[in-house]
Amino acid sequence: MFGLFKTAIRLLIFALALFAFFTVPLGEKTLYQHVSRLLATEEAKDLGRELKGASKKIGDAIQEGASERLEGDASTQSEDRPNEE
């Protein structure tokens, strides 16, 4: 019962934060409008492109490492099994 109460409180706080993010003005604009303008700058777009390239390289390296590990495990398992001839 207490867990349900905590979850309800957290959802209420989250809803209030979203409401403030989109509707409460900070100066002439809301926080959403400020963030939108920041993300529209050329520097932010460059950062996004660089992060995308870096994450692709990391993903490729992980995938390559996983493939090598699977191939190594398969060869180890075949060496451990005696021939059934």
C-alpha positions as CSV (number, residue, x, y, z in Angstrom):
1,M,0.0,0.0,0.0
2,F,2.8,2.4,0.9
3,G,4.5,1.7,-2.5
4,L,1.4,2.7,-4.3
5,F,1.3,6.0,-2.3
6,K,5.0,6.7,-3.2
7,T,4.3,6.0,-6.9
8,A,1.3,8.4,-6.9
9,I,3.4,11.1,-5.2
10,R,6.2,10.6,-7.8
11,L,3.7,10.8,-10.7
12,L,2.2,14.0,-9.2
13,I,5.6,15.6,-8.9
14,F,6.5,14.5,-12.5
15,A,3.2,16.0,-13.8
16,L,3.8,19.3,-12.0
17,A,7.4,19.4,-13.4
18,L,6.1,18.9,-16.9
19,F,3.4,21.5,-16.4
20,A,6.1,24.0,-15.3
21,F,8.4,23.1,-18.1
22,F,5.9,23.9,-20.8
23,T,3.8,26.7,-19.3
24,V,5.7,28.8,-16.7
25,P,7.5,31.7,-18.3
26,L,11.1,32.3,-17.4
27,G,11.5,35.9,-18.6
28,E,9.7,36.1,-21.9
29,K,9.8,32.4,-22.8
30,T,9.1,29.1,-21.1
31,L,11.8,26.7,-20.2
32,Y,10.7,24.5,-23.2
33,Q,11.2,27.5,-25.6
34,H,14.6,28.2,-24.1
35,V,15.7,24.6,-24.5
36,S,14.3,24.5,-28.0
37,R,16.3,27.5,-29.1
38,L,19.5,26.2,-27.5
39,L,19.1,22.8,-29.3
40,A,18.6,24.7,-32.6
41,T,22.1,26.3,-32.5
42,E,24.7,25.1,-35.0
43,E,27.0,24.1,-32.1
44,A,24.3,21.8,-30.7
45,K,23.7,20.3,-34.1
46,D,27.5,19.6,-34.5
47,L,27.6,18.0,-31.1
48,G,24.6,15.8,-32.1
49,R,26.4,14.7,-35.3
50,E,29.6,13.9,-33.4
51,L,27.7,11.9,-30.7
52,K,25.9,10.0,-33.4
53,G,29.2,9.1,-35.1
54,A,30.9,8.1,-31.8
55,S,28.0,6.0,-30.7
56,K,28.0,4.2,-34.1
57,K,31.7,3.4,-33.7
58,I,31.2,2.1,-30.2
59,G,28.2,0.0,-31.3
60,D,30.2,-1.5,-34.1
61,A,33.1,-2.3,-31.8
62,I,30.8,-3.9,-29.3
63,Q,29.1,-6.0,-32.0
64,E,32.5,-7.0,-33.5
65,G,33.7,-8.0,-30.0
66,A,30.5,-10.0,-29.3
67,S,30.9,-11.8,-32.7
68,E,34.5,-12.7,-31.9
69,R,33.5,-14.0,-28.5
70,L,30.7,-16.1,-29.8
71,E,33.0,-17.6,-32.5
72,G,35.6,-18.3,-29.8
73,D,33.0,-20.0,-27.5
74,A,31.8,-22.1,-30.4
75,S,35.3,-23.3,-31.3
76,T,36.0,-24.0,-27.6
77,Q,32.8,-26.1,-27.2
78,S,33.6,-28.1,-30.3
79,E,37.1,-28.9,-29.0
80,D,35.7,-30.0,-25.6
81,R,33.4,-32.6,-27.2
82,P,34.8,-36.0,-28.1
83,N,34.3,-37.3,-31.6
84,E,31.3,-39.6,-31.8
85,E,32.5,-41.9,-34.6
